[in-house]
Amino acid sequence: MAFHYNDLKLGISPINWVNEDVLELGDHYTFETLLNDFQRLGFTGTENCRKFPKDPAVLREALAAKGIQLTSQWKGVLFSDPSRRESELDAYRQHVEFLHTMGSKHVVTCELGGSMIGDPRRPQGVTDVIPLTDAEWGHMVEGLHQAGAICQEYGMKLVYHYHIGTVVEKPDEIQRLMETTDAALVHLLFDTGHAYYGGADPLDILNRYASRIPYIHLKDVRQSVLDRVRAEQIPFQRSVIDGVFTVPGDGAIDFRPIFDRLFELGYDGWMILEAEQDPSVAEPTAYAEKCKQYLKGILAG
């Protein structure tokens, strides 16, 4: 008895087509093209995207027509800065209300204070991460608890996304986050690619924090690119353009023991396939098909 491919709640992220951090990647794709590709590939879930309609009613109708559920949307926060707390929580509540209207159950959340990918207090193009002070970390945790409580009001869960280029990207930072937050309010998004890129064994992250993982991003890493990124200290945005990420089955991560463990745990939540590649180099539908065949192969085994 094991997982079967058709039993998985498998979605695919628009970021395989349209990048949210490196805006020139995939900017030519339209909402209609994305939905047609998702449906043709057989995926039943996706996350929100800058190409999607902003009107919830329009978006909900379009997704429903294709049999696709909106599973979540990234929300960057600045809880580490207490002077912004009220406005940040107001914006967070609006975000939660939108996702609740869309039928989503999880809110992908990431602290951007000190990051290289979205701290509005920092100039564009910075390539370093400024670690939080102990006081700022405490403010972040307090804000995450407040945001997690908002999610609970709507029967939803805050899932924290550790992410390269932010203050929670390495194994010790993930551990600190888990140890300093309330397990009832702050859950963990298990992202295989960002775990590996950050220096962790994804299987170790899964084993350590299994009880707090209700949502997954499946992503692989090209070891040769990662080695060059580390040797040349290439910043995150550039590493994406250079192809550090790819789909499961095309990189360095062995997903068989990960799926074995997920089966043992009885995991039945969403798994969202991500790649974050340049679509002009790695055609998204071809790579999605490649991943599907890989997953079918390891699950059949």
C-alpha atoms as one frame of an Amber mdcrd trajectory, in Angstrom:
protein
   0.000   0.000   0.000   1.405   3.396  -0.958   0.626   6.667  -2.646  -0.759
   6.472  -6.154  -0.312   9.393  -8.517  -4.053   9.841  -9.080  -4.642  10.064
  -5.320  -2.403  13.125  -4.901  -3.870  16.603  -4.450  -1.462  17.925  -7.048
  -1.416  21.521  -8.208   0.973  23.587 -10.263   2.204  27.117  -9.691   1.951
  29.822 -12.363   5.530  30.722 -11.410   6.643  27.938 -13.774   5.352  30.227
 -16.526   5.223  33.746 -15.022   7.861  34.668 -12.436   6.865  36.923  -9.543
  10.402  37.912  -8.460  12.049  38.303 -11.880   9.285  40.070 -13.793  10.780
  39.756 -17.264  10.484  35.951 -17.117   7.288  34.797 -18.779   5.641  38.192
 -18.959   4.098  37.359 -22.328   1.830  34.606 -20.970  -1.866  35.348 -20.536
  -4.318  34.153 -17.902  -6.192  32.138 -20.525  -3.017  30.389 -21.694  -2.082
  29.475 -18.130  -5.497  27.968 -17.330  -5.598  26.014 -20.583  -2.139  24.593
 -19.876  -3.019  23.671 -16.278  -6.187  21.883 -17.388  -4.523  20.057 -20.259
  -1.771  18.865 -17.890  -4.366  17.569 -15.427  -3.591  19.770 -12.421  -6.490
  20.636 -10.126  -4.927  23.372  -7.977  -2.899  26.537  -8.470  -1.761  29.659
  -6.619  -2.609  33.249  -7.475  -0.564  35.130 -10.055  -0.107  38.683 -11.322
  -1.727  37.598 -14.596  -4.954  36.471 -12.888  -8.086  38.676 -12.751  -8.266
  40.819  -9.605 -12.042  40.477  -9.242 -12.675  37.402  -7.020 -15.983  36.597
  -8.711 -14.427  36.628 -12.175 -11.442  34.573 -11.020 -13.563  32.044  -9.131
 -15.814  31.479 -12.144 -12.890  31.088 -14.546 -11.081  28.605 -12.302 -14.232
  26.614 -11.608 -14.872  26.268 -15.341 -11.520  24.479 -15.611 -11.968  22.402
 -12.439  -9.113  24.216 -10.676  -8.967  25.350  -7.031  -7.014  28.423  -5.926
  -4.969  26.928  -3.083  -3.165  30.039  -1.785  -1.242  33.193  -2.611   2.094
  34.483  -1.316   1.868  37.287   1.237   5.059  39.118   2.157   4.889  40.820
   5.559   6.967  43.282   7.557   6.051  42.213  11.058   9.641  42.737  12.276
   8.984  46.507  12.124   6.447  47.291  14.891   5.822  50.788  13.501   4.109
  49.129  10.532   2.165  46.498  12.463  -1.300  48.006  12.203  -1.127  48.603
   8.458   0.509  45.217   7.880  -2.246  43.390   9.771  -4.940  45.376   7.945
  -3.437  44.334   4.623  -3.049  40.769   5.845  -6.716  40.563   6.833  -7.764
  41.794   3.385  -5.524  39.124   1.849  -7.055  36.422   4.054 -10.572  37.581
   3.190  -9.768  37.350  -0.524  -8.367  33.826  -0.187 -11.313  32.779   1.960
 -13.676  34.036  -0.754 -11.729  31.880  -3.210 -12.102  28.780  -1.032  -8.422
  28.595  -0.087  -7.443  27.055   3.257  -3.808  28.187   3.527  -2.088  31.565
   3.525   1.518  31.432   2.314   3.355  33.968   4.475   6.957  35.225   4.501
   8.740  37.914   6.527  10.456  40.401   4.202  12.272  42.549   6.770  15.975
  42.623   5.853  15.407  40.542   2.727  16.796  41.136  -0.741  13.470  40.392
  -2.442  10.879  42.791  -1.153  11.748  44.883   1.884  10.216  48.254   0.855
  12.665  50.103   3.108  15.649  48.893   1.080  16.750  50.055  -2.393  16.089
  47.915  -5.437  18.817  45.519  -6.455  20.365  44.772  -3.051  22.002  41.346
  -2.905  22.493  40.806   0.828  20.209  39.771   3.674  20.292  41.820   6.884
  19.608  39.407   9.782  16.958  40.461  12.273  18.043  41.612  15.717  16.629
  39.628  18.637  14.111  42.418  19.203  13.059  42.398  15.541  12.719  38.613
  15.636  10.419  38.976  18.623   8.329  41.542  16.776   8.124  39.188  13.781
   6.929  36.316  15.959   4.307  38.510  17.611   3.039  39.629  14.209   2.945
  36.052  12.909   0.870  35.032  15.928  -1.569  37.876  15.275  -1.761  36.964
  11.587  -2.209  33.292  12.463  -5.132  34.256  14.691  -6.723  36.129  11.773
  -6.372  32.992   9.650  -8.048  30.947  12.387 -11.039  33.307  12.366 -11.680
  32.177   8.788 -10.920  28.485   9.367  -7.585  28.839   7.575  -3.917  28.244
   8.398  -0.883  30.527   8.151   1.880  28.512   6.450   5.298  30.120   6.767
   7.452  29.963   3.632  11.168  29.855   4.425  12.731  31.378   1.334  16.161
  32.124  -0.093  17.035  35.808   0.126  15.075  36.314   3.364  15.820  36.132
   7.088  14.488  32.573   7.342  16.292  30.470   4.773  18.860  28.254   6.578
  18.215  25.185   8.777  19.045  27.008  12.037  16.725  29.874  11.082  13.890
  27.447  10.303  14.529  25.753  13.648  14.434  29.069  15.477  11.171  29.969
  13.758   9.589  26.678  14.781  10.865  26.935  18.361   9.737  30.528  18.914
   6.268  30.351  17.337   3.029  28.816  18.573   2.334  25.573  16.704  -1.398
  26.312  16.789  -0.947  29.620  14.974   2.117  29.243  12.727   2.447  26.262
  10.406   5.234  25.462   7.944   5.207  25.347   4.172   7.503  22.463   3.221
   9.402  23.674   0.154  11.863  21.020  -1.001  13.841  23.334  -3.293  14.313
  26.218  -0.878  15.262  23.747   1.872  18.003  22.225  -0.292  19.241  25.588
  -1.592  19.401  26.863   2.001  21.655  24.005   3.088  19.111  21.603   4.591
  18.238  18.024   3.735  14.565  18.320   2.711  13.807  14.936   4.263  15.255
  16.157   7.562  13.027  19.244   7.461  10.028  16.987   6.819  10.924  14.637
   9.659  11.609  17.426  12.164   8.480  19.455  11.538   5.999  16.965  10.088
   3.296  17.804  12.613   3.325  21.437  11.470   3.356  20.873   7.697  -0.074
  21.135   6.012   1.070  22.443   2.610   3.900  21.591   0.215   5.856  23.079
  -2.695   7.621  20.434  -4.790  10.740  21.893  -6.384  14.139  20.489  -7.402
  17.625  22.045  -7.612  20.331  21.694 -10.245  23.468  20.891  -8.256  25.906
  22.230 -10.872  24.155  25.612 -10.895  23.922  25.721  -7.095  27.642  24.953
  -6.803  28.422  27.883  -9.108  25.974  30.135  -7.258  27.778  29.413  -3.998
  31.284  29.663  -5.447  30.593  32.969  -7.197  28.160  34.306  -4.565  25.486
  34.833  -7.182  22.381  36.521  -5.688  19.053  34.727  -5.566  17.318  36.551
  -8.420  20.233  35.851 -10.744  20.357  32.202  -9.673  16.747  31.781 -10.775
  17.545  33.204 -14.203  20.594  30.909 -14.367  18.388  27.869 -13.740  19.125
  26.840 -10.159  15.576  25.490  -9.786  13.847  22.832 -11.843  10.997  20.343
 -11.523  11.220  17.197  -9.370  13.079  14.475 -11.218  15.401  16.870 -13.032
  17.734  17.831 -10.183  19.678  16.666  -7.149  16.820  15.817  -4.752  15.670
  12.214  -4.377  11.902  12.464  -3.910  11.289   8.757  -3.301  12.111   8.811
   0.450  10.194  12.086   0.776   7.056  10.487  -0.650   7.625   7.352   1.423
   7.666   9.510   4.545   4.647  11.541   3.459   2.736   8.307   2.989   3.774
   7.096   6.451   2.531  10.386   7.877  -0.789  10.078   6.086  -0.282  13.455
   4.395  -3.344  14.373   2.334  -2.839  18.095   1.683  -1.963  20.043  -1.415
   1.351  19.565  -3.211   2.138  22.403  -5.596   4.658  21.754  -8.348   7.114
  24.641  -8.770  10.190  25.197 -10.892  10.922  28.962 -11.182  12.754  28.630
 -14.470  13.142  30.854 -17.486  10.243  29.579 -19.631  12.061  30.519 -22.829
  14.771  28.016 -21.863  12.690  25.421 -19.989   9.295  25.221 -21.702   6.822
  24.911 -18.800   4.422  22.285 -20.170   7.266  19.991 -21.259   8.881  20.201
 -17.829   5.546  19.637 -16.096   5.033  16.486 -18.169   8.563  15.369 -17.302
   7.779  15.811 -13.614   4.490  13.934 -13.886   6.255  10.948 -15.418   8.938
  11.042 -12.702   6.338  11.111  -9.919   4.331   8.333 -11.522   7.513   6.277
 -11.758   8.601   6.640  -8.136   5.059   6.120  -6.852   4.568   3.024  -8.981
   7.760   1.644  -7.453
